[in-house]
Amino acid sequence: MHWPLTLYYDGACPLCAREIAVLRRRCSVERLVLVDISLADFDPQQAATPPLAVLQARLHARDAAGHWYIGLQATAASWQAAGLRRSAWLLQRRWLQPVLQPLYVAFCRLRPHLGRLPHPQGASRCTEETCTTQSSDHAKTPTRAVHKDHFVQ
């Protein structure tokens, strides 16, 4: 794998955001670049990625050489970038695939409905009647408003 790995994730998904927070704490931008596809300024055409609907259906990552990792492969690659080698190794075991793949597919089907769960950024995302997500880089710049009822404090 050629670093950095660019991980295209859905920051509006509470479980996804929790995992990204762990990766962000463990990794540098030299190894892992995080791109939030839920932001209003994300443009798949400009980023030279598959269409947004495809990115939303499964986790996608691309290494510096242009190789794509999709689904569990993308998860394993991002964990490897963050130094979670043993966890990444487990995800890549062929003998676990008959169990892991159906679980991943089930998660992907449920993921769009997880917006009702508390988001890890919680109330810090909210002011007045709207909540914001942060920009796709590591800065804390709000860029997208969402109605406050979608978040639990």
Backbone as a ProteinNet text record, in pm:
[ID]
protein_1_A
[PRIMARY]
MHWPLTLYYDGACPLCAREIAVLRRRCSVERLVLVDISLADFDPQQAATPPLAVLQARLHARDAAGHWYIGLQATAASWQAAGLRRSAWLLQRRWLQPVLQPLYVAFCRLRPHLGRLPHPQGASRCTEETCTTQSSDHAKTPTRAVHKDHFVQ
[TERTIARY]
84.1	0	88.9	45.2	119.1	46.2	117.8	59.2	71.5	-21.2	-130.5	-249.5	-330.1	-457.3	-563.4	-648.1	-759.4	-885.6	-949.6	-1069.9	-1189.9	-1286.7	-1409.8	-1518	-1557.1	-1650.6	-1771.1	-1876.8	-1999.2	-1999.9	-1965.5	-1959.5	-2094.5	-2203.5	-2337	-2378.1	-2308.1	-2337.2	-2270.8	-2349.3	-2290.8	-2186.3	-2211.5	-2113.2	-1987.5	-2007.1	-1892.3	-1808	-1874.6	-1803.4	-1722.9	-1775.7	-1701.5	-1572.5	-1584.4	-1465.7	-1364	-1412.3	-1323.1	-1251.1	-1320	-1256.4	-1140	-1157.4	-1049.5	-933.8	-965.4	-860.5	-785.8	-859.8	-798.6	-699.9	-735.5	-646.6	-519.7	-527.7	-416	-326.9	-369.1	-301.5	-266.3	-168.6	-130.1	-177.1	-181.3	-223.8	-122.6	-2.5	94.6	53.2	-26.2	-72.1	-219	-301.7	-446.1	-507.4	-571.4	-644.1	-792.1	-866.1	-1007.8	-1092.9	-1185.2	-1272.5	-1416.8	-1489.4	-1629	-1718.4	-1778.9	-1862.4	-1999	-2033.2	-2163.1	-2161.4	-2045.4	-2036.2	-2089.2	-2150.8	-2208.9	-2103.7	-1979.5	-1875.5	-1803.1	-1842.5	-1778.7	-1834	-1745	-1782.9	-1712.7	-1788.1	-1725.4	-1650.2	-1703.1	-1636.8	-1502	-1499.5	-1374.4	-1274.4	-1323.7	-1236	-1197.5	-1251.9	-1224.9	-1259.1	-1379.6	-1428.1	-1551.3	-1596.6	-1725.4	-1836.6	-1955.6	-2067.1	-2098.3	-2160.9	-2190.9	-2271.9	-2370	-2452	-2366.6	-2266.5	-2176	-2090.2	-2039.2	-1958.1	-2039.5	-2167.7	-2253.5	-2292.2	-2289.7	-2331.8	-2227.5	-2100.2	-1989.9	-1876.1	-1797.4	-1680.7	-1578	-1518.8	-1418.6	-1291.4	-1178.8	-1048.9	-962.4	-870.8	-778.9	-639.4	-542.4	-405.3	-337.6	-216.1	-143.8	-113.9	-112.3	-88.4	-217.4	-331.3	-458.5	-536.9	-487.4	-557.2	-675.2	-792.7	-914.4	-933.7	-981.2	-1020.1	-1166.3	-1248.5	-1392.4	-1442.6	-1534.5	-1597	-1499.9	-1496.4	-1407.3	-1260.3	-1226	-1087.3	-1051.4	-1146.2	-1122.6	-1108.7	-1191.3	-1181.7	-1046.1	-1006.2	-877	-761.8	-767.8	-660.8	-653.1	-767.9	-767	-716.6	-752.3	-702.4	-551.3	-503.5	-359.1	-288.3	-346.6	-287.9	-279.3	-375.9	-380.8	-298.3	-229.5	-145.7	-219	-341.3	-420.5	-399.5	-275.9	-238.4	-306.9	-317.4	-381.4	-528.3	-597.4	-738.7	-752.3	-665.7	-667.8	-639.3	-543.8	-508.3	-629.5	-703.6	-822.7	-926.7	-949.2	-1047.7	-1009.7	-883.4	-836.2	-827.1	-858.9	-850.5	-963.9	-927.7	-1028	-1127.8	-1082.7	-1171.2	-1275.6	-1254	-1353.6	-1451.9	-1419.7	-1503.2	-1648.1	-1674.8	-1815.5	-1898.4	-1833.1	-1903.4	-1902.5	-1786.4	-1771.7	-1846.3	-1843.1	-1908.4	-2059.1	-2133.3	-2276.7	-2303.6	-2218.7	-2235.3	-2211.1	-2111.1	-2082.6	-2197.6	-2249.1	-2361.6	-2483.1	-2509.2	-2621.7	-2600.1	-2477.8	-2448.2	-2472	-2428.4	-2446.5	-2594.1	-2676.8	-2821.6	-2882.6	-2832.2	-2885	-2827.6	-2709.5	-2638.9	-2720	-2797.6	-2875	-2977	-3014.5	-3114.4	-3051.3	-2920.5	-2851.5	-2843.2	-2894.2	-2890.9	-2966	-3052.6	-3128.7	-3045.8	-2934.2	-2848.3	-2773.9	-2732.7	-2654.7	-2523.9	-2492.5	-2368.4	-2258.4	-2135.3	-2028.5	-1998.2	-2027.5	-2004.8	-2122.6	-2235.3	-2351.9	-2386.8	-2411.4	-2457.1	-2354.5	-2228.2	-2127.3	-2149.9	-2227.5	-2260	-2377.1	-2445.5	-2572.7	-2568.7	-2633.2	-2662	-2799.8	-2880.1	-3016.1	-3091.9	-3133.2	-3216.1	-3141.5	-3012.6	-2939	-2815.6	-2766.8	-2642.5	-2551.2	-2421.4	-2327.5	-2234	-2188.4	-2081.4	-1954.6	-1842.1	-1715.3	-1658.4	-1569.1	-1509.5	-1428.8	-1398.4	-1335.5	-1189.5	-1125.7	-989.6	-996.8	-886.4	-883.9	-925.6	-962.6	-1005.5	-1145.7	-1186	-1315.7	-1408.9	-1411.1	-1491.4	-1627	-1738.5	-1869.3	-1899.4	-1952.8	-1981.2	-2119	-2189	-2316.9	-2416.7	-2534.8	-2636.6	-2736.8	-2778.4	-2877.3	-2973.4	-3101	-3197.5	-3161.1	-3175.6	-3130.7	-3197.2	-3318	-3389.4	-3318.6	-3222.7	-3152.8	-3046.3	-3022.9	-2915.6	-2969.5	-2917.7	-2956.8	-2842.3	-2874.2	-2768.6	-2736.8
-117.3	0	124	224.9	350.7	457.3	518.7	621.2	757.3	849.2	834.3	763.2	707.3	648.3	756.2	774.6	869.6	789.6	816.5	744.7	835.3	789.6	863.8	809.2	888.3	841	934.4	885.1	962.5	1018.6	1144.9	1208.9	1228.7	1212	1224.5	1097	988.1	859.7	858.6	848.8	853.4	744.9	621.5	515.2	537.3	582.9	611.9	724.2	827.9	941.5	899	804.3	754.5	683.6	601	530.7	629.6	729.1	829.7	906.4	934.7	1004.2	921.8	790.7	702.4	705.8	693.5	696.1	828.9	938.1	1071.2	1086.6	1032.8	1042.1	958.7	851	756.6	781.5	866.4	873.1	1016.2	1028.3	1158.5	1167.2	1289.7	1308	1250.9	1219	1152.9	1008.7	951.1	812.3	803.5	895.5	885	1023	1042	1164.9	1130.6	1206.3	1178.5	1277.6	1224.9	1309	1274.6	1373.3	1355.7	1379.5	1273.2	1283.6	1344.2	1363.7	1421.4	1574	1633.5	1779.1	1835	1951.5	2014.9	2047.3	2071.9	2109.1	1989.5	1866.3	1749.5	1729.7	1720.3	1701.1	1576.1	1466	1342.1	1359.6	1442.5	1462.6	1532.7	1635.7	1706.9	1617.3	1530.8	1440.6	1317.1	1303.9	1188.7	1057.5	1054.3	935.3	881.9	764.2	717.2	814.4	802.2	889	878.3	982	988.7	868.4	825.5	710.2	584.6	568	452.7	465.8	586.6	609.6	588.1	623.7	607.5	462.2	381.3	241.5	155.8	185	109.9	206.9	175.4	256.5	243.5	355.2	357.2	425.1	374.7	435.9	420.2	515.6	510.5	543.1	460.3	488.4	583.9	624	722.7	673.8	542.4	486.5	476.8	513.7	510.4	381.7	288.6	162.1	185.4	131.6	146.9	28.2	57.1	-43	-14.9	-119.4	-100.9	-193.8	-141.5	-222	-257.5	-386.5	-431.6	-407.7	-413	-382.4	-238.4	-146.2	-5.4	10.9	-60.9	-56.1	-108.7	-223.7	-283	-189.8	-128.9	-38	84.1	138.2	255.2	218.3	100.2	54.9	34.2	-19.6	-38	98	195.9	330.4	390.1	355.2	407.9	324.7	223.7	142	28.9	1.2	-108.1	-234.3	-278.5	-387.1	-519.2	-553	-680.8	-682.5	-572.9	-564.5	-571.3	-499.7	-503.2	-644	-710.4	-847.3	-939.3	-925.1	-1009.1	-987.1	-862.1	-833.6	-895.5	-921.3	-973.2	-1125.3	-1194.5	-1341.2	-1400.9	-1484.6	-1548.4	-1631.9	-1700.6	-1788.1	-1709.3	-1579.1	-1496.1	-1429.3	-1428.2	-1358.6	-1407.7	-1538.7	-1581.9	-1522.9	-1482.3	-1419.1	-1267	-1211	-1065.7	-999.8	-1060.9	-999.1	-980.1	-1082.7	-1060.2	-955.5	-951.2	-849.6	-709.8	-696.7	-567.1	-524.4	-616.2	-585.5	-542	-610.8	-573.7	-433.8	-404.8	-271.1	-165.9	-192.4	-96.5	-69.1	-170	-151.1	-69.3	-87.7	-15.5	125.3	147.5	273.4	398.7	402.8	524.7	557.3	458.3	479.2	510.8	517.5	540.1	687.2	775.2	917.8	955.7	868.1	895.6	872.7	802.9	777.1	904.7	913.6	1030.6	1038.7	1156.4	1178.9	1208.3	1161	1183	1330.8	1416.2	1558.7	1622.6	1551.9	1591.8	1738.2	1796.1	1933.9	2033	1995.9	2089.2	2119.8	2036.6	2059.6	2154.9	2188.8	2259.1	2398.9	2491.1	2623.5	2661.7	2717.3	2756.4	2638	2650.8	2547.8	2456.9	2477.9	2395.5	2334.8	2230	2166.4	2165.3	2171.9	2174.8	2057	2014.9	1916.6	1992.8	1932.2	2000.5	1970.8	2058	2041	1912.2	1867.7	1737.6	1732.7	1846.9	1840	1833.7	1849.1	1834.5	1961.6	2065	2190	2175.8	2271.1	2266.2	2370.9	2382.4	2482.1	2424.9	2480.4	2429.3	2463.9	2367.2	2393.6	2348.2	2273.5	2223.2	2226.1	2278.5	2285.9	2172.1	2118.6	2011.5	2048.6	2015.3	2050.8	1986.7	2061.4	2020.5	1893.2	1862	1744	1613.5	1614.6	1491.9	1450.3	1531.5	1503.2	1495.1	1402.9	1385.1	1433.6	1511.2	1563	1465.8
0	0	0	-73.2	-82.7	-1.3	91.1	177.4	111.3	139	233.1	170.4	256.1	217.5	235.3	136	147.4	173.1	286.1	327.3	308.1	228.8	201.4	294	393.1	495	505.7	567.5	587.7	729.2	743.5	874	939.3	863.6	922.1	995.3	972.2	1037.1	1174.8	1282.9	1417.4	1443.8	1402.6	1426.1	1342.9	1219.9	1133.5	1194	1244.2	1303.2	1425.7	1502.2	1618.5	1574.2	1472	1422.5	1365.7	1293.2	1235.6	1346.4	1455.8	1568.7	1623.8	1631.4	1678	1578.5	1449.9	1347.7	1349.3	1362.9	1362.6	1478.4	1594.7	1710.9	1692.4	1617.8	1606.1	1484.4	1393.4	1264.8	1225.4	1137.9	1083.3	938.3	885.9	746.9	648	694.7	607	578.9	667.1	651	610.9	660	638.5	619.3	504.5	474	482.4	562.4	584.3	506.7	425.3	344.5	378.5	430.7	470.1	348.7	297.7	178	207.8	335.8	369.9	365.7	350.1	347.6	216.6	225.3	107.3	1.7	43.5	-53	-115.1	-77.8	-139	-279.7	-377.1	-516.8	-569.9	-590.8	-638.8	-770.3	-858.5	-987.4	-968	-884.7	-858.3	-785.6	-696.6	-621.5	-702.1	-823.1	-910.1	-840	-781.5	-712.1	-783.1	-743.6	-793.5	-751.1	-809.5	-771.2	-621.5	-568	-425.5	-377.6	-454.7	-414	-396.7	-479.8	-469.2	-343.5	-318.8	-198.5	-71.2	-75.7	41.4	66	-36.2	-22.2	49	28.4	89	119.8	220.4	253.2	140.5	101.6	-4.8	44.2	-2.7	25.1	-99.3	-117.5	-231.4	-180.7	-219.2	-175.3	-273.5	-241.1	-321.4	-462.3	-483.3	-616.4	-697.6	-637.5	-707.8	-691.2	-610	-586.8	-492.3	-530.1	-449.6	-356.5	-237	-137.1	-104.2	-106	-87.5	21.7	103.1	207.9	318	353	459.8	426.5	297.7	257.7	293.8	274	308.9	459.6	533.8	680	724.9	672.1	709.1	672.6	555.5	513	604.4	643.1	731.8	870.5	917.8	1048.2	1043.1	931.1	914.8	915.2	847	844.6	984.6	1068.7	1205.7	1303.4	1253.1	1339.9	1409.5	1367.6	1426.2	1342.8	1335	1244	1276.3	1403	1438.9	1398.9	1423.7	1384.6	1232.9	1161.5	1015.2	965	1027.1	989.1	1002.6	1111.6	1131.7	1022.1	985	880.2	746.4	726.1	598	592.2	698.6	700.1	618.1	522.6	435.8	514.2	616.9	692.1	771.4	792.2	860.2	764.3	635.6	538	533.7	545.5	544.6	659.6	765.7	878.2	863.3	830.7	826.9	711.4	593.9	478.2	498.4	542.3	565.6	674.5	776.1	880.3	823.7	738.7	677.4	586	506.6	417.7	499.6	609.9	697.1	754.6	798.5	850.2	742.4	620.2	510.7	483.7	498.5	479.2	592.4	713.2	829.6	843.7	792.5	813.6	781.7	672.6	646	755.7	833.3	938	1073.4	1079.1	1206.1	1244.9	1159.4	1188.4	1314.2	1360.7	1483.1	1608.9	1596.5	1712.2	1752.3	1878.4	1919.8	1841.2	1795	1722	1822.9	1800.2	1897.8	1922.9	1825.7	1847.1	1919.4	1925.1	2003	1994.4	2109.5	2117.4	2064.3	2060	2009.1	1861.7	1794.2	1653.5	1638.1	1747.8	1739.5	1800.8	1730.3	1783.6	1733.6	1821.2	1784.8	1724.8	1598.6	1536.1	1439.6	1421.7	1325.8	1389	1326.3	1366.4	1245.4	1268.6	1157.7	1163.8	1046.7	1040.6	1010.2	1037	1018.3	881	837.7	705.8	700.2	579.2	560.3	604.2	626.3	679.5	831.7	898.2	1043.1	1115.9	1042.9	1105.8	1163.6	1244.1	1309.7	1248.9	1118	1052	1014	1068.3	1030.5	885.1	809.9	669.4	625.4	704.6	658.1	772.7	748	852.6	838.6	951.5	958	1069.3	1055.1	1158.3	1291.2	1399.6	1532.9	1583.6	1540.6	1590.2	1557.6	1467	1429.6	1530.3	1632.3	1726.4	1867.7	1944.8	2084	2170.7	2273.8	2361.5	2471
[MASK]
+++++++++++++++++++++++++++++++++++++++++++++++++++++++++++++++++++++++++++++++++++++++++++++++++++++++++++++++++++++++++++++++++++++++++++++++++++++++++

